[in-house]
Amino acid sequence: MPDFVQHGQVTTLHDLGTTDAEHLENVLTKATRRFKIGLVLPVTEGDMRADPFRNIVTKLKGVPFIDTVCVVLNRAPEVEAYREAREMVAQIGPRAEVVWGDGPRVTALYQQLIDSGLACGTPGKGRAVWTAFGYLMADPAIKAFALHDCDIVNYERSILARLCLPMAHPALDFEFSKAFYARVTDRMHGRVFRLLVAPLVRALLAVFGHDPFLTFLDGFRYPLSGEFAITERLARSNRIPSDWGLEVGTLAEVFRNTSVKRVCQVDLGIPYEHKHQTLSLEDPQKGLMKMATDILTSIFRTMSSRGTVITAAHVLTIRSAYVRAAQDAIRQYHADAVFNGLAYDRHSEEQAVEGFADQVTSAGEAIQGDPAGAEAIPTWSRVLAAAPEFPALLRDAARDDAREYCAAESAL
């Protein structure tokens, strides 16, 4: 049910049930005649072949408010996967292109940057997003980029419209729009946010006191959502992490590079459903435990970069405060589940918190030994200073791949 509470400094745009998807699209279509938007779809080979991506592509046919669609296919070394992606995406029309991140041409472009001292060698979603941004920057008419995951089970075009409208509407001046939603089926999902990030931020505020970045992070209803829109100007300045810390790392860069009043979060108005990761308590290098470690190190390193000293004693205190806050959260979620008739495995939730607490310790120890962490993908501002033609080279590589590997399609 809707509410209109503005929680904290981040502007919340609610779904109050007073408009519909057709109205949103009409307003957005008019606005994007002058403010063109590119859509970024990072997809792996496995997700590309799954039903959700097929549905997303079908729903994007004829969408009137997106100028260019850039699909970056990654973790797909075989040319057959590239051809399959091209064939699938072709139904969107000529404004859609597939960039083959593992293809020889794009790989050679990455190597050019690496040879110039610009680190971009770690494959993954972060590099795929970064690549798509560069591809879209080759067209100066595109003013903003929107991104959403490709495993959304119940995808509707209204998701994209809600994400884009705050960026394009001439009466608004936002530079960054972040989605939020309820991840609910017959039970609550989103354990990494519910049981790790939210109580951790409360714990960090208790230990270190007021911190503008932590307050900013605490203002988001779902900071781990994979859906956001960003102006081209801001995208040039943001560093992009290459691991599971992508979402939190992006928020850290947004906080650093623009004003909080230029940031909003948007209610997508649907119970959101997508692929679920395993908890993987037995192997911290996989599943939600790996995700937790990357998120924790991203938060800790952001705090260190802002001058906060995190000692071994701090880590012990943070863990203790986190466990207490997470246990309180479990009590709250259990009550909410009972009230809404949802299944709730309290023992499993407690086990997750115990696993996350171990990762708090591991991440705290890791940043003490290496506060800076691995080198992030360079900002596009830096790349464009060193190689101003690079976005155009990405576009050329995508078109040359299509001509070489999909000649029959190109001839049609």
CORKA-V128515 format. One record per backbone hydrogen bond with DSSP energy under -0.5 kcal/mol. CO is the residue of the C=O (numbers start at 1). NH is the residue of the N-H. Records with the same first field share a line. If there is no record, write none. Layout:
CO: NH, NH
This chain:
5: 7
6: 8
9: 11
11: 13, 265
12: 14
13: 267
14: 16
20: 24
21: 25
22: 26
23: 27
24: 28
25: 29
26: 30
27: 31
28: 32
30: 33
31: 34, 35
34: 36
36: 143, 144
37: 67, 68
38: 146
39: 70
40: 148
41: 43, 72
43: 74
44: 48
45: 49
47: 50, 53
50: 54
51: 55
52: 56
53: 57
54: 58
55: 59
56: 60
57: 61
58: 61
60: 63
63: 66
65: 67
68: 39, 70
69: 71, 97
70: 41, 72
71: 73, 99
72: 43, 74
73: 101, 102
74: 45
75: 45
78: 81, 82
79: 83
80: 84
81: 85
82: 86
83: 87
84: 88
85: 89
86: 90
88: 91
89: 92, 93
90: 93
92: 62
93: 96
95: 69
97: 71, 99
98: 100
99: 73, 101
100: 103
103: 107
104: 108
105: 109
106: 110
107: 111
108: 112
109: 113
110: 114
111: 115
112: 116
113: 118
114: 117
117: 119
119: 378
121: 123
124: 128
125: 129
126: 130
127: 131
128: 132
129: 133
130: 134
131: 135
132: 136
133: 137
134: 138
135: 138
136: 139
138: 140
139: 142
141: 36, 143
143: 232
144: 38
145: 230
146: 40
147: 228
151: 153, 275
152: 155
156: 159, 160
157: 161
158: 162
159: 163
160: 164
161: 165
162: 166
164: 167, 168
165: 169
166: 174
169: 172
175: 231
176: 264
177: 229
178: 266
180: 268
181: 183
182: 184, 272
183: 189
186: 343
187: 185
190: 194
191: 195
192: 196, 197
193: 198
196: 200
197: 201
198: 202
199: 203
200: 204
201: 205
202: 206
203: 207
204: 208
205: 209
211: 215
212: 216
213: 217
214: 218
215: 219
216: 219
217: 220
222: 225
226: 228
227: 179
228: 147
229: 177
230: 145
231: 235
232: 236
233: 237
234: 237, 238
235: 380
236: 381
239: 241
240: 377
243: 246
245: 249
246: 250
247: 251
248: 252
249: 253
250: 254
251: 255
252: 256
253: 257
254: 258
259: 262
260: 263
262: 175, 176
263: 11
264: 178
265: 13
266: 180, 268
270: 182, 272
273: 153, 154
278: 288
279: 289
280: 283
283: 286
286: 289, 290
287: 291
288: 292
289: 293
290: 294
291: 295
292: 296
293: 297
294: 298
295: 299
296: 300
297: 301
298: 302
299: 303
300: 304
301: 305
302: 306
303: 306, 308
304: 307
308: 310
309: 311
311: 315
312: 316
313: 317
314: 318
315: 319
316: 320
317: 321
318: 322
319: 323
320: 324
321: 325
322: 326
323: 327
324: 328
325: 329
326: 330
327: 331
328: 332
329: 333
330: 334
331: 335
332: 336
333: 337
334: 338
335: 339
336: 340
337: 341, 342
338: 341
343: 188
344: 346
345: 349
346: 350
347: 351
348: 352
349: 353
350: 354
351: 355
352: 356
353: 357
354: 358
355: 359
356: 360
357: 361
358: 362
359: 363
360: 364
361: 365
362: 366
363: 367
364: 368
365: 369
366: 370
377: 240
379: 383
380: 384
381: 385
382: 386
383: 387
387: 390
389: 393
390: 394
391: 395
392: 396
393: 397
394: 398
395: 399
396: 400
397: 401
398: 402
399: 403
400: 404
401: 405
402: 406
406: 410
407: 411
408: 412
409: 412
